[in-house]
Amino acid sequence: MERLLENVLRRVVVDGRLKVTTASGRTMTLGNAPPGQKPVALRITCPAAQRDICLDPELKLGEAYMNGTLVMEEGTIADFLDLVMAQPLAVNPTAPAKLLYLLRRVLRRITQFNPPGRSQRNVAHHYDIDGRLYSLFLDHDRQYSCAYFEHEGQSLDDAQLAKKRHIAAKLVLDRAGLDVLDIGSGWGGLGLYLAEMAGAKVQGVTLSSEQLALSRHRAAERGLADRVNFTLRDYRDVEGAFDRIVSVGMFEHVGVGHFGAFFRKARSLLKDDGVMLLHAIGRSDPPSVTNPFITKYIFPGGYIPALSEVLPHIERAGLVVTDVELLRLHYAETLKAWRQRFLARREEAARLTDERFCRMWEFYLASSEMAFRHQGLNVFQIQLARRQQSVPLTRDYVAAAEDRLRRAEAAARAPLRLAGE
């Protein structure tokens, strides 16, 4: 297995420099970086981990880091993943890895079968853990989805506010009192923003009891409980008619076998002149499978689709695509900020969980960042309507709406006062 590992790594690592110490103690140096460039160095501590990485690298590499059998000696796990995932040439997988991929492809509809009960269990796996963990690395509003960086160097908090503003603008909130459905309302930040800044009446639905409790507390605390109602409900059980529907970071949990039902339900809930905005992770590559490490440890039942898998279901549901925007590197920058903030407070995270969990979470954030940076993942925002006349003729309204919302944000901001005033 040691020879197989070396052969694979030498075919993969062309740019940069990687030092690998195998379980037997032998060190190999890979790549063609110029002399003096600091290499990334790692050590594999046991033969079993080395064998498993060769056979199933997509799953076992992350597990080895979690278990401490892959140890970074120079650089971080993010440096290693950045180096490997940015390589210019694709490598043919080993025969076992290829067979595992084909098996996962065949079984993907089973692993993504998400009826209501299973959907709630999948959501609880990730979101109903100690809420203090998320406060360590998210922005103050707990936006757990791609931020919108308007310029280089923008802070995470400002970029997440810009995301909410950008989404609100695309919802064409042209009058107060519009009924908005937020599918997958998270910790309530977007729903509260739409009510406070655009005068909307918001119904938010989530499958996380932890998120629901905090969302309701925040609505009451800000005096918005009469305009924002959060409930524990599957989107398939929602009834009523809505002027606007928004869904941010939830579609990845629907599952490929449920896409048609999702859009048919959305159309049935949308008024004739309604507008919907779907914000979700997508892939630039053809349809594939979910990374097995992410499926096993992070988002069971989840899937990142290609647009080619999504658009046919939209068409068949009788909805009109009125706008599509791809946010390419925005999520890479978001994940980088999350990773840096998590590592800065890693000791607190370890006290809340344990060392193995912290290594798992670091690997999740780092590998996800590099997938967006180097391997074709992006975020799509698809604007939908039942009638194409529901959206203005040109996109000028987006910038105009963002300007209005900025002024509303400034007006709502409490003025600073000196002590004693």
Secondary structure as GFF3:
##gff-version 3
##sequence-region A 1 421
A	DSSP	alpha_helix	2	12	.	.	.	ID=ss1
A	DSSP	beta_strand	17	21	.	.	.	ID=ss2
A	DSSP	beta_strand	27	31	.	.	.	ID=ss3
A	DSSP	beta_strand	40	44	.	.	.	ID=ss4
A	DSSP	alpha_helix	47	55	.	.	.	ID=ss5
A	DSSP	alpha_helix	57	67	.	.	.	ID=ss6
A	DSSP	beta_strand	70	74	.	.	.	ID=ss7
A	DSSP	alpha_helix	77	85	.	.	.	ID=ss8
A	DSSP	alpha_helix	95	106	.	.	.	ID=ss9
A	DSSP	alpha_helix	108	111	.	.	.	ID=ss10
A	DSSP	alpha_helix	116	127	.	.	.	ID=ss11
A	DSSP	alpha_helix	131	135	.	.	.	ID=ss12
A	DSSP	alpha_helix	156	170	.	.	.	ID=ss13
A	DSSP	beta_strand	179	183	.	.	.	ID=ss14
A	DSSP	alpha_helix	189	198	.	.	.	ID=ss15
A	DSSP	beta_strand	201	206	.	.	.	ID=ss16
A	DSSP	alpha_helix	209	221	.	.	.	ID=ss17
A	DSSP	beta_strand	228	232	.	.	.	ID=ss18
A	DSSP	three_ten_helix	235	237	.	.	.	ID=ss19
A	DSSP	beta_strand	242	248	.	.	.	ID=ss20
A	DSSP	three_ten_helix	251	253	.	.	.	ID=ss21
A	DSSP	three_ten_helix	256	258	.	.	.	ID=ss22
A	DSSP	alpha_helix	259	269	.	.	.	ID=ss23
A	DSSP	beta_strand	270	283	.	.	.	ID=ss24
A	DSSP	alpha_helix	292	293	.	.	.	ID=ss25
A	DSSP	pi_helix	294	298	.	.	.	ID=ss26
A	DSSP	alpha_helix	307	316	.	.	.	ID=ss27
A	DSSP	beta_strand	320	327	.	.	.	ID=ss28
A	DSSP	alpha_helix	330	344	.	.	.	ID=ss29
A	DSSP	alpha_helix	346	352	.	.	.	ID=ss30
A	DSSP	alpha_helix	355	374	.	.	.	ID=ss31
A	DSSP	beta_strand	377	385	.	.	.	ID=ss32
A	DSSP	three_ten_helix	388	390	.	.	.	ID=ss33
A	DSSP	alpha_helix	396	412	.	.	.	ID=ss34
###
